[in-house]
Amino acid sequence: MATARKRQVSLVDTKYYHCISRCVRRAFLCGDDTITGKSYEHRRQWVEDKLLALAQVFCIDVCAYAVMSNHTHIVLYVDDKKAKRLHDKAILIRWHKLFKGTLLTQKYLQGDKLDKAQQFFLNRIIADYRERLSDISWFMRVLNEDIARKANKEDNCTGRFWEGRFKSQALLDEAALAACMAYVDLNPIRAKMAKTPEDSDHTSVKKRITAAKDAKQPKQLARFAGSPRKHMPKGLPFELKSYLELVELTGRCMREGKRGHIEQRTFPILERLNIAPENWLKLTTQFTKVFKGAVGRPNKLDGYYAHLEVKRRTGISHCEQLFG
């Protein structure tokens, strides 16, 4: 039996989550179907456009993504503090970009006066919308439903397009976050869909590299804020340059089949995260095979499972081996 989503998400322990959605039908989500000879390559743009658009509406940042032939990988950051800071009108404006809302919310935004009873029910609706805007389940639901409707219309069929639910993994510390992001960004290379990160279409790493050429960071993605420090701004706790070098060097090792030892100095970020190079290659090539639940150092797992009141600690042996 699948674990309830509320028992997989603990914002007290981490705001980073790796989400995977798989297509349920034999027909491809994207790419070329070798059986029918039909190309679905244009659907990659559907997914990428919708994903980045939702990041501007929800209080959820996209850290990494890769749109594959029959599945998607997304690393999300839940900014629940931002959702709490937004005033009521801002919450409704954001929600109305996705849905029509209710008669009460429409009246409020039009500037109509509400009586006490109407205001009471409006406040409850706003509280509900505020919670949804920082909920990864709602984020993935809106994303996947939109793509499913378009694909079903194009395929002239009905029924499920995605598996019953998306999979999610909690990323409990910097090491887990860096490993998962590199795993996601290198998915097309591992699948022989691209030769280099800058050639891997519809991935976050290509978008970051394109922006980096102009000394910028893409506005649609979570920003790299640099190494952790006392007054840390919002953003990924790494240097952008180090991360891009890490992805490039890891990808080169994978393409050339060099699975053995790599000198520690080759990966600057690994020295700070204290992960052995041979373990790093295993993490970034077999992330979803090795880890089935939350990912992080053993002490982080203890706190995460304690908050969720979960006794069975999936994958703790692998975390001890690779992150310990």
N, C-alpha and C positions, 0 to 999 in steps of 0.2 A: 504494500500500500504506500502511495506517495505521501511524503511529509507535507503537512499543511504549510502554506507560505508564511503564515505568521510565526511559525516555529523555525523558519530559516533566516528571517530578517531581524536583526537586533542592532538598531542604530546607536545604541549605547556603546557597542563594541567596535563597529565599523560602519562607514557610510559608503563603502565600495563593494560592488557586486558584479559578478560575471554572469551574463544571461545568454542562453543558447536557445534558439528556436529552430526546429527542423520541419521540413515539408513532409506531409504524410503520404502524398500520392507519388506514384512513380514518375509522373511528369516533373520536369525540373522547375525549381524556383527561378533559376537564372542559368545562363550558359547555353550550350548546344546539346540537345538531346540526340544521342547517337542512334537511338532506336527509331524515332520518328523523323530525324533529320531537321527538326524545327529548332529555330534559335529563340531563346528566351533572354538573351543578353540584356535587352532593354530594361528588364525588370530590376536589374541591379540598381539602376538610377532611381527607380521608384522607391526602393528601400532606403537608399542613401538620402534622397531628398526628404522623405517623410521623417526619417530618424533625426536629421539635423533640424528640421522644422519643429519637431516636438520638443527638442532641447531648448528652444527659444520660448516655449509656452510653459512647460513643466518646470518645477524647481528641482530639476535633475540634470546633471551635466554628463555629457558623453566623453569618456576618457579614451576609449579605443573601440574600433569596430572593424569587421571584415564581412563582406557579403559574398558567400560561397555559392556553389551550385545548388545545393538543396538545404542549406542552413545558414544562419547568421550568428556571429559572435559579437557581443556588445559588453563593454565594461562601463558601468554607470556609477556616478557619485550622487548620493541623495542629499540635497541641500535643504533639509527640513527647517533649519534656522531661517533661511530666506523666505520659506512659505509662511512662517509665523510672523515675519516682519512686514509682509505685504499688507496694505490696507484693504478693506473690504471691496472697494470698487476695482482695485487692481486684480483681485482674485476673480471677480466676475468677468472682467474684460478678457483675462486669460482663458477662462473656461469657455466663454462664448466664441473663442477662436476655434474651438473643437466641436462644441455642441450648441444647440439653440437655447439651452437652459430652460427656465420655467417662465410662466407669465409674470410671477413676482420679480424675478431677476431682470426680465426685460423692462418692466415698469420702472424699477429702481434705476437702471442705466439710462432710461429716457428722462429721468428727473421727476417722475410723478410722485406725489406724496402718498405715503403709506400710513395706515392706521396702526395702532399698537399690536393688534393680532397679526396683521400682515408683516410687520417688522419682526415680530417674534419668530415667525416661520422663516422669514428671509435670513435671519441670523443663523438658524439651524442649517439652512441650505448652504450658506457661505462657509460655515464650519466644516461641512461635509466636503465641499469643493476644495477647501484649503488642505484638507488631509489627502485628498486624491491627487493633488498636484505634486505631492512629494512621496507618491506611492509607486514603486517599480512595477507592481502588478497592473496598475492602471496605465502606466507608460507603455508597457509591452502589449497590453490589450489594445490600446488605440493604434499602435504601430501595426500589429499583426492583423487586426480586423480590416484595416484599410487596404493592405496588400492582398489579403485573401479575397476581398470583394472584387478588386481589379483583376486578379488572376482568374477567378471563377468566371467573370464576365468574358474575359479574353478566351478562356478554354471552353466557354459555352456549357458550363456544368454547375452543379450545386454540391454542397457537402463540405466537409472539412478540407482545408488546405494545409493547415499546420497540425502538428501533433496536439493532443489534448491540452497541454500546458507547456510553458517554457521552463527550462531548467535554470536554476540560479545557484551561485556559489558565493559565499561571503569571503572577502579578501581581508584578512585581519591585521596585516602589517605591511610595511613598505616592501619587504622581500616578496610576499605573495602578490602584491599589486604589480611590481615590476615584472615578475615572471609571467603573470597572466597577460599583461599588456603586450609583452614581447611575443608570447604564444599566439595571441590574436593577430597582431600585426604581421606575423610571419606565416600565417595560415596559407595564403595564396602561393607562397614560395614552396612550402612543404607539399602542397597539392600540385606543383608544377604548372601553376596558372600564371606565374610570373618569374622572371629571373632575378630581379632586384626589387627592393622596397619601393623605389621611385617609379617602377613600372607596374606595381600591383594596384590596378584600378579598384575604386570603390573600397578603399581602406583608409583608416585614420592616419597611418604612417605616410602614405603618399600625400595626403592633404597637409600634413605637418611639414614634410620636406618641401613641397611647393611654396608654402608660406615662408619657410626658413630661408629660402633663396633671396627673399626680399627683407630678411632680418625681422620677420613678423611671426606671430602665432595666429592660427585660424580662430576667428571669433566664435565659430559654432562648437568648438571643442574645449574641454577643460584645459586651462593653461598650466604650463610647467612653472612652478614658483621657485624652484631651486632647492638647495639642501635645507633640511629642517633647521630652524633657529628660534631664538626666543620669541621674537615678534613675527611669526610666520603668517604671510598673507594667504588668502584662499588660493588653492591650486595644488597640482601634483607635486609631491615632495622630492623632485629630482631636477637636475639640470637638463634642459632640452638637448644640448649638444651631447652630453654623456649618454642620454637615452638613445638618440639616433645612432651614435657610434656603436652602442651596445647591440641594437637591432641589426645593424649592418654586419658587424663582426660575427654575431651569432648566426645570422643567415648564411654568411660565407662558409662557415664551418659545416652547416647542414648540407649545403649544395655540394661541397667537396667531400662529404662523407667523413669529416674529421670529428669523430665522436670522442676522442680521447682527451688527454690533458691539454689545457690551454693555459699559458702563463697568466698569473693573477694580474699583472700589470696591463695586460691587453684589455681588460674590462674595468675601467675606473670605478664604475658604479658598484661592482661586485665587492670591491675592497670595503666600501662603506657598509654594504648590506651583509658582509661576512658570509657569503655563499661560495662554496668550492666550485671552480669552473666546471668540473665534470657533473656536479649536481645541477648546475645552471642549464647545461645542455639537455639534461633529462627533463627538467621543469619546462623548458620552452619547446620541447618536441612532443611531450606526452602529458601535457597538463591535465586534460580531462580524463585521460586513462588512469593516471596516478591518483588524482583526487576526485572523490565522489561527493564530498560535502564541503564544509567550510575549510579555508586554507589559511595557514599562518603558523607562527611558532607555537610550540606546545603550551606555553604560559598564556598566550592569547586565546587558544582554543578553550582552556579551562574556564576563563571568564565568560567567553561567548556561550558555551553550553550551559554554564551555571545560570546566566540571565534568562535563557530560553527554557530552563528546567528540563533539559534533555539528558538522559543517562547514557544512551548509546553514543559513543564518540567516533563517528565514521572517519577513517583515514588518518587517525592520530599517529599510527606507526610510521606512515610515509612522511608526515610532517616532522616527526622526531628525527628521521633519517636524513631528510633533505634540508630542513631549516634549523635543526638543533645545533 
